[in-house]
Amino acid sequence: MTTITQPTTHPSQRARATTLTFGGVLRSEWIKLRSLRSTTWSYVIVIAISLGMAFIMSLSMASGMNGGGDAGRAPADQQAQLVLQASVFGVYFGQLVAGVLGVLVISGEYTTGMIRSTLTAVPKRLPALAAKGVVLFAATFVVGLVANLLAFVVSSVVFADTGVSASLAEPAVFLPLLGGALYLALVAVFALGVGTMLRSSAGGIAAVLGLLLLLPTVIAMIPAEWAADLIPYLLPSAGMNMFTSTTAGPSGDALGVWLNLFIVLGWVAASVVGAAVLLKRRDA
């Protein structure tokens, strides 16, 4: 009698066949992000807002110079500040789009039920959240930087008729543009954490937009000293000061670039940590 034996598979071979590496999770999340129509439209809107606001702001500022003779003879750093002010003006509105996109990246999966497939493929859950954050941050940063650079070109063209100019090669010019893109990317990751905690598109978007728009207005209306002291520590206040402040440390109401960056990172960290804790504890 002949005995037929089944081929055996070594445990390490089975593990290699079924284990999804973090690189694989990143590729998966990148495919999901770029396949969403909301991603394409959001990034197109960010660029359009940056260009439109830069053109309107530059035109308004240039028109108020009455020919620009005095501005054209101003020191180079003052001319650069004029161009930069118009170039990054769109970031204030672009943060709203970045916040909406950050919520939709995760809440859309809860709406369609795709989150079950995601968490089945990545049972540890946290690598999936980390991959979403990395991909969203990188994509938003690149788009934000492109938008700011194009806005700088638009502003430079408009200001050229007034004799005002700025060199992109100067760190004082390039770094604020870089900081504006960084802020947009951090807002998107913050919104990703909020969307993960709330698991609702409507609720997440309302919470993010309320924090970016409504909360600073409400705090500013409170006639108390503690309210005025609190405003610089709000996410949108610190975020905008992160790339518009020219001080290197606390001075008056300006907290300095680095301190503002740390405040923004604190908001992002609180959102991501809360999202990670709830993602591990709750069912899909």
C-alpha positions in Angstrom: 0.0 0.0 0.0 1.3 3.4 -0.9 0.8 6.2 1.6 0.2 9.7 0.2 1.5 12.5 2.4 0.3 16.1 2.1 3.1 18.7 1.6 3.7 20.7 4.7 4.2 24.5 4.8 6.8 25.9 7.1 5.2 28.3 9.7 7.6 31.1 8.6 6.4 30.7 5.0 2.8 31.1 6.1 3.7 34.1 8.1 5.5 35.7 5.2 2.5 35.0 2.9 -0.1 36.5 5.2 1.7 39.3 7.0 1.1 42.8 5.6 4.1 45.1 6.0 3.7 48.8 6.9 5.0 49.5 3.4 2.1 47.5 2.0 -0.3 49.4 4.2 1.1 52.7 2.9 0.7 51.6 -0.7 -2.9 50.5 0.0 -3.8 53.8 1.7 -2.2 55.8 -1.1 -4.3 53.9 -3.7 -7.4 54.6 -1.6 -6.6 58.3 -1.2 -5.9 59.0 -4.9 -8.9 57.0 -6.0 -11.3 59.2 -4.1 -12.9 62.0 -6.2 -13.2 64.0 -3.0 -9.4 64.0 -2.8 -8.9 65.4 -6.3 -11.6 68.0 -5.9 -10.3 69.1 -2.5 -6.7 69.6 -3.7 -7.9 71.4 -6.9 -10.0 73.7 -4.7 -7.0 74.4 -2.4 -4.9 75.4 -5.4 -7.7 77.5 -6.9 -8.3 79.3 -3.5 -4.6 80.1 -3.1 -4.3 81.5 -6.6 -7.6 83.4 -6.4 -6.9 84.9 -3.0 -3.3 85.8 -3.9 -4.5 87.6 -7.0 -7.3 89.5 -5.2 -5.1 90.4 -2.2 -2.2 91.5 -4.4 -4.5 93.6 -6.7 -6.1 95.2 -3.6 -2.8 96.0 -2.0 -1.2 97.2 -5.2 -4.2 99.5 -6.0 -3.9 101.1 -2.6 -0.3 102.1 -3.2 -1.2 104.9 -5.6 1.4 103.9 -8.2 3.7 102.1 -5.7 6.6 104.7 -5.8 7.2 104.6 -2.1 6.7 100.9 -1.8 9.2 100.3 -4.7 11.8 102.2 -2.8 11.2 100.4 0.5 13.8 98.0 1.9 13.9 94.5 0.4 12.5 92.9 3.6 9.5 95.1 3.6 8.8 94.4 -0.1 9.1 90.7 0.6 6.6 91.0 3.5 4.1 92.6 1.1 4.4 89.8 -1.5 4.3 87.1 1.2 1.2 88.6 2.9 -0.7 88.2 -0.4 0.9 84.8 -1.2 -0.2 83.0 2.0 -3.6 84.7 2.3 -5.3 81.7 0.8 -4.0 79.4 3.5 -6.7 80.8 5.9 -9.4 79.4 3.6 -7.5 76.4 2.4 -7.3 75.1 6.0 -11.1 74.6 5.8 -10.8 72.4 2.7 -7.9 70.4 4.3 -10.0 69.9 7.4 -12.9 68.6 5.4 -10.7 66.2 3.4 -9.1 64.9 6.6 -12.5 63.9 8.0 -13.7 62.3 4.8 -10.6 60.1 4.4 -11.7 58.0 7.4 -15.4 58.8 7.8 -16.1 57.7 4.2 -14.9 54.2 5.1 -17.2 54.0 8.1 -20.1 55.2 5.9 -19.5 52.5 3.2 -18.4 49.8 5.6 -14.9 49.5 4.0 -13.4 50.1 7.4 -14.2 46.4 8.2 -12.0 45.3 5.3 -9.3 47.7 6.3 -9.2 46.5 9.9 -9.4 42.8 8.8 -6.4 43.3 6.6 -4.6 45.2 9.4 -5.9 43.6 12.6 -3.5 45.7 14.8 -5.4 48.8 13.6 -2.9 51.4 14.6 -0.7 50.8 11.5 -3.7 51.5 9.3 -4.3 54.8 11.1 -0.6 55.7 11.0 -0.5 54.9 7.2 -3.5 57.1 6.6 -1.9 59.9 8.5 1.4 59.6 6.7 -0.1 59.5 3.2 -2.6 62.3 3.9 0.2 64.5 5.5 2.6 64.0 2.6 0.0 64.6 -0.2 -1.5 67.7 1.5 2.0 69.1 2.2 3.0 68.7 -1.5 -0.2 70.2 -2.8 -0.1 73.0 -0.2 3.5 73.8 -1.2 2.7 73.9 -4.9 -0.3 76.1 -4.2 1.8 78.6 -2.2 4.5 78.7 -4.8 2.0 79.4 -7.5 0.4 82.0 -5.4 3.8 83.6 -4.9 4.2 83.8 -8.7 0.8 85.4 -9.1 1.5 88.0 -6.3 4.9 88.7 -7.8 3.4 89.4 -11.2 0.8 91.7 -9.8 3.3 93.6 -7.6 5.8 93.9 -10.5 3.9 97.0 -11.8 4.5 98.8 -8.5 8.2 98.1 -8.3 7.7 95.7 -5.4 9.5 92.4 -5.7 10.8 89.4 -3.6 13.3 86.7 -4.2 12.2 83.1 -3.6 15.8 82.1 -2.9 15.7 84.1 0.3 15.0 81.9 3.4 12.8 84.7 4.8 10.6 84.3 1.7 10.7 80.5 1.1 10.3 79.4 4.7 6.9 81.1 5.3 5.6 79.4 2.1 6.9 76.1 3.4 5.3 76.8 6.8 1.9 77.5 5.2 2.0 74.1 3.4 3.1 72.4 6.7 0.1 73.9 8.5 -2.3 72.7 5.9 -0.9 69.2 6.2 -1.1 69.2 10.0 -4.7 70.4 9.9 -5.6 67.5 7.6 -4.0 65.0 10.1 -5.8 66.7 13.0 -9.1 66.4 11.1 -8.3 62.7 10.4 -8.1 62.1 14.1 -11.4 63.9 14.7 -13.1 61.9 12.0 -11.8 58.7 13.5 -13.1 59.5 16.9 -16.6 60.7 15.7 -16.9 58.1 12.8 -19.3 60.5 11.1 -18.8 62.8 8.1 -21.3 65.4 9.2 -20.2 65.4 12.8 -16.5 65.4 12.0 -16.8 68.2 9.5 -18.9 70.3 11.9 -16.5 69.7 14.7 -13.4 70.7 12.7 -15.0 73.7 11.0 -16.4 74.8 14.4 -12.9 74.7 15.9 -11.3 76.5 13.0 -13.9 79.2 12.5 -16.4 79.4 15.3 -14.3 78.8 18.5 -11.9 81.7 17.9 -14.8 84.1 17.2 -16.6 83.0 20.3 -13.5 83.3 22.5 -12.7 86.7 21.1 -16.2 88.0 22.0 -15.8 87.1 25.7 -14.8 90.3 27.6 -12.4 88.6 29.9 -8.6 88.7 30.2 -8.3 84.9 30.3 -10.1 84.7 27.0 -7.7 87.1 25.3 -4.8 85.1 26.8 -6.3 81.9 25.4 -6.7 83.0 21.8 -3.0 82.5 20.8 -3.2 78.9 21.9 -6.1 77.9 19.7 -5.2 75.8 16.7 -6.0 78.3 13.9 -4.4 81.2 15.8 -1.2 79.3 16.4 -1.2 77.8 12.9 -1.5 81.1 11.1 1.2 82.7 13.4 3.4 79.7 12.7 4.2 81.1 9.2 3.3 84.7 9.5 5.1 85.6 12.8 8.6 87.1 12.4 9.7 86.8 16.0 11.9 84.1 17.3 10.4 84.0 20.8 7.7 85.3 23.0 7.2 89.0 22.5 3.9 90.7 23.2 1.1 88.7 21.6 3.5 86.9 19.2 4.6 83.5 20.5 7.3 82.9 17.9 7.4 80.5 15.0 8.7 77.5 17.0 6.4 77.9 19.9 3.4 78.2 17.6 4.5 75.1 15.8 4.7 73.2 19.1 1.1 74.4 19.9 -0.2 73.1 16.6 1.6 69.8 17.1 0.0 69.5 20.5 -3.5 69.8 19.0 -2.6 67.2 16.3 -1.1 64.9 18.9 -4.2 65.1 21.1 -6.4 64.3 18.1 -4.3 61.4 16.9 -3.9 59.9 20.4 -7.6 60.1 21.0 -8.3 58.5 17.7 -5.8 55.7 18.3 -7.3 54.9 21.7 -10.9 54.7 20.5 -9.9 52.8 17.3 -8.3 50.1 19.5 -11.2 49.9 22.0 -14.3 50.1 19.7 -15.7 47.7 17.1 -15.5 48.6 13.5 
